[in-house]
Amino acid sequence: MSTAALQQVWDTILGYNLTTANKRWLAEHLIEQVETETKAQMKPYTMTELNAMIDESEADFAAGRVYSMEESRKLRKAHLAKLIRK
């Protein structure tokens, strides 16, 4: 993106021109926020969480709350067909 195009985006979003210092401050804070959100999204599961998920899956299997591969394919195709029609 060219400098002029980027300036136009800033002007459109904010409604006025920012000084270079203000642009730098905003960019630094946006990057910091994105990094914080990314770290929160990528937090690994604990062993307790993993074991709880496994226990839940095993209970579903034992109770018969599972789909065969063929049932799963049919459900997926029906869901995709519904999305395409929208």
N, C-alpha and C positions, 0 to 999 in steps of 0.2 A: 504494500500500500504506500502510495506516495505521501510525502509530508503534507502537501496541500489537502489530499483526501483525508488524512488523519486529522488535520486541523478542522476540517468540515464536520467530521464525526463528533469531535469534542464540542464544537459550537452547537451542533444539533442537539446533543444529549444535554448539555449544560445550559444552553441558551446564551452563553457569553464566552469571551476569550479568557483563557487561563494564562497566567504567567508561566514561564518555564519552571520556576521553583514550585508552583502549585501543581503543575502537571507531574513533576517528579514525585512530589509528596503523595498525590493520588495514586500514581502507578505503584509506588512502593507499598502503600496500604492495600491496594487491590491484590498485589502479588502475595502479600502476607496472609490475607484472608483466604485466597485460593489454596495456598499451601496448608493452612490450618484445616480447611475443609477436606482437602485431599488426605491428610494424615488421619483424620477422623473416619473417613470412609474406608481406609485401607487397614484399619486396626484388625490384627489377626484374632481369631477365636481363641478363647482359653480352653484348656482341656475339659473343664467343667461344662462349658457351652457345647463343645464337640460331643461329649458323652451324653448330654441331655438330648441333642439332636438324634444321635444314634438310638437312644432308648425310645424316643418318640417314633422313629421309623420302624423299629422292631415291633412296637406295640401296634402300629398301623398294619404291619404285615400280618401279625398274629390275629388281628381282628378282621382281616380280609379287606381292609381299606386300601387296595392296590389296584392298578390297571395292568392288563397284559400289554405287550408291545403293540399288538394290533389295535387294542382299544385306545392306547395312547396316540397312535398315528391318526386314527379316525377323529379323536377329539381335537388334535392339533390342526388337521385339515379343515375341520368345521370352523374352528376359531379363525384361522387365516382367511377362509372364504367370507366369513362375516365381516372381517376387517376390510377386505377388498371392496365389498359392496357398499361400505359407508362413504 
